Amino acid sequence: SLSLVESGVRIGLASECDFVVAVGGGAVIDTGKALAALMANGGGALDYLEVVGKGEPLREPSLPLIAVPTTAGTGSEVTRNAVITVAQKRVKASMRSHFMLPALALVDPELTLNLPPALTASTGMDALTQLLESYVSTRANPMVDALCREGLMHVSRSLVRAFEKGDDLEARSRMSMASTLGGMALANAGLGAVHGIAAVIGGGFGAPHGAV
């Protein structure tokens, strides 16, 4: 949320932080990316947010960010934007810059073993949708196609297995790979109408992104 990001920036600046470590799902990693960017550039999130903010570009590199995903869905550890909920406007909007790419992504599927079935399903559907939308994007290219085909193969073989048996490390590993490949694909080819609609519904009703 916007309020969480703003309070985090205040704490980070007061503590003179040199870097940020984000351990969690996509929302946590996006929060980390926003904190790292704002601490290095000054101003507030609304100065840089698209749609509801001023949309100004970041001018300085973010503080180094280490992203450690504990879900297999968003691929946020390898993307260049942060989605922030602006509650008073009932909308989700992005800060976006090549400066926001994490310095290091540590993708360890063992961190997803305890993910409950419902979250396994919804985050896995996010990974699936991102791979599909990037694959059919008008901005796709042979590199993106290769990432998507590989990722879709992993999802097709492993999402149901991970949902039904959460301690299946092979299935969790394949889903972590699919998630990261999906993030790389969308960072290069963009997404489509499904994610456009999901952003509006998620911002307006607080529904889980992957479920939408």
C-alpha positions in Angstrom: 0.0 0.0 0.0 1.0 3.6 -0.5 1.0 4.2 3.3 3.2 1.2 4.0 5.7 2.4 1.4 5.8 5.9 2.8 6.3 4.7 6.3 9.0 2.3 5.2 10.9 5.1 3.4 10.9 7.2 6.6 12.3 4.3 8.6 14.9 3.5 6.0 16.2 7.0 5.7 16.2 7.5 9.5 18.3 4.3 9.8 20.6 5.3 7.0 20.1 1.9 5.2 22.6 1.0 2.5 20.5 -1.7 0.8 17.1 -3.5 1.0 16.3 -7.2 1.4 12.8 -8.2 0.4 11.7 -11.7 1.5 8.2 -12.7 0.6 5.6 -12.7 -2.2 5.2 -10.3 -5.0 3.7 -7.5 -2.9 6.6 -7.7 -0.5 9.2 -7.6 -3.3 7.4 -4.7 -5.0 7.4 -2.9 -1.6 11.1 -3.4 -1.4 11.7 -2.1 -4.9 9.7 1.0 -4.2 11.6 1.6 -0.9 15.0 1.2 -2.6 14.0 3.6 -5.4 12.5 6.3 -3.2 15.3 6.3 -0.6 17.7 7.0 -3.5 15.6 9.5 -5.4 13.8 11.5 -2.8 10.2 12.7 -3.0 7.1 10.5 -2.4 5.7 7.6 -4.3 3.0 9.8 -5.9 5.7 11.7 -7.6 6.6 8.6 -9.6 3.4 6.6 -9.8 1.7 6.1 -13.1 -2.0 6.9 -13.6 -2.7 8.5 -10.2 0.6 10.2 -9.7 2.9 12.6 -11.6 4.6 9.8 -13.4 8.0 11.4 -13.1 11.0 9.3 -14.1 13.5 8.1 -11.6 16.8 9.9 -12.1 19.1 8.0 -9.8 19.8 4.2 -9.4 17.9 2.6 -6.6 19.6 1.3 -3.5 20.7 -2.3 -4.1 17.8 -4.7 -3.6 18.1 -8.4 -2.8 14.8 -10.2 -3.8 14.0 -13.5 -2.1 10.6 -14.8 -3.3 8.6 -17.2 -1.1 5.8 -17.7 -3.7 5.9 -18.9 -7.2 3.8 -16.5 -9.3 4.6 -12.9 -9.8 8.2 -13.1 -11.0 8.7 -9.7 -9.3 12.3 -10.6 -8.5 13.2 -10.1 -12.1 11.0 -7.2 -13.2 11.5 -3.4 -13.3 8.2 -2.2 -11.7 6.5 -2.1 -8.4 2.7 -2.2 -8.1 1.3 -0.1 -5.3 -2.3 0.1 -4.0 -3.6 3.6 -3.5 -6.6 2.9 -1.2 -8.2 6.3 -1.3 -8.5 6.0 -5.1 -9.3 2.3 -5.1 -6.6 1.6 -7.7 -3.3 -0.2 -8.2 -0.6 1.7 -10.1 3.0 1.1 -10.9 6.3 2.8 -10.4 8.4 1.8 -13.3 12.1 2.2 -14.2 15.1 0.2 -15.3 16.7 1.4 -12.1 14.2 -0.8 -10.1 15.5 -4.2 -11.3 16.8 -6.0 -8.2 20.5 -6.4 -7.9 20.2 -10.0 -6.9 17.4 -12.6 -7.1 17.7 -15.6 -4.8 15.1 -18.1 -6.0 15.0 -21.1 -3.6 12.0 -23.3 -4.1 12.3 -24.7 -0.6 11.0 -21.4 0.6 7.7 -22.2 -1.1 7.1 -25.6 0.5 4.8 -24.2 3.2 2.7 -22.1 0.9 -1.0 -23.1 1.5 -2.9 -24.7 -1.3 -5.1 -21.6 -2.1 -2.0 -19.4 -2.4 -0.2 -22.0 -4.4 -3.1 -22.0 -6.8 -3.6 -18.3 -7.1 0.1 -17.4 -7.5 0.5 -20.3 -9.9 -2.3 -19.0 -12.0 -0.5 -15.6 -12.1 2.6 -17.3 -13.4 0.6 -19.2 -16.0 -1.2 -16.0 -17.2 2.0 -14.0 -17.4 3.6 -16.7 -19.6 0.6 -16.9 -21.8 0.1 -13.1 -22.2 3.8 -12.6 -22.9 3.8 -15.4 -25.4 1.0 -13.8 -27.5 2.1 -10.2 -27.0 2.7 -8.1 -30.1 6.1 -7.2 -28.5 7.2 -10.8 -28.1 10.4 -12.0 -29.9 12.2 -15.3 -30.2 13.9 -14.9 -26.8 10.6 -14.3 -25.1 9.0 -17.2 -26.9 11.7 -19.5 -25.6 11.2 -18.3 -22.1 7.4 -18.8 -22.3 7.5 -22.2 -23.9 9.8 -23.5 -21.2 7.8 -21.8 -18.4 4.5 -23.2 -19.7 5.9 -26.7 -19.8 6.8 -26.4 -16.1 3.4 -25.1 -15.1 1.5 -27.7 -17.0 3.5 -30.5 -15.3 3.6 -29.1 -11.8 0.9 -26.6 -10.7 -1.7 -29.3 -9.9 1.0 -31.4 -8.2 2.2 -28.5 -6.1 -1.4 -27.7 -5.1 -2.3 -31.3 -4.2 1.0 -32.1 -2.4 2.7 -29.0 -1.1 5.9 -30.8 0.0 6.7 -32.1 -3.6 10.0 -30.3 -4.0 10.3 -31.2 -7.8 6.9 -29.6 -8.4 7.8 -26.5 -6.3 11.1 -26.2 -8.1 9.4 -26.3 -11.5 6.9 -23.6 -10.4 9.6 -21.4 -9.1 11.4 -21.7 -12.4 8.1 -20.9 -14.3 7.5 -17.9 -12.1 11.0 -16.4 -12.7 10.8 -17.2 -16.5 7.4 -15.4 -16.6 8.9 -12.4 -14.9 11.7 -12.2 -17.4 9.2 -12.7 -20.3 6.9 -9.9 -19.2 9.8 -7.6 -18.5 10.6 -7.9 -22.2 7.2 -8.3 -23.9 4.6 -6.8 -21.5 1.3 -8.3 -20.6 -2.3 -8.0 -21.9 -6.0 -7.5 -21.2 -6.2 -10.1 -18.4 -3.7 -8.2 -16.3 -5.2 -4.9 -17.3 -8.6 -6.1 -16.0 -7.1 -7.7 -12.9 -5.4 -4.5 -11.9 -8.8 -2.6 -11.9 -10.6 -5.4 -10.0 -7.8 -5.9 -7.5 -7.6 -2.2 -6.8 -11.3 -1.7 -6.5 -12.2 -4.7 -4.4 -9.0 -5.9 -2.7 -9.3 -9.3 -4.4 -6.1 -11.5 -4.6 -4.3 -10.7 -7.8 -3.7 -14.3 -8.9 -7.3 -15.3 -8.2 -8.6 -12.5 -10.3 
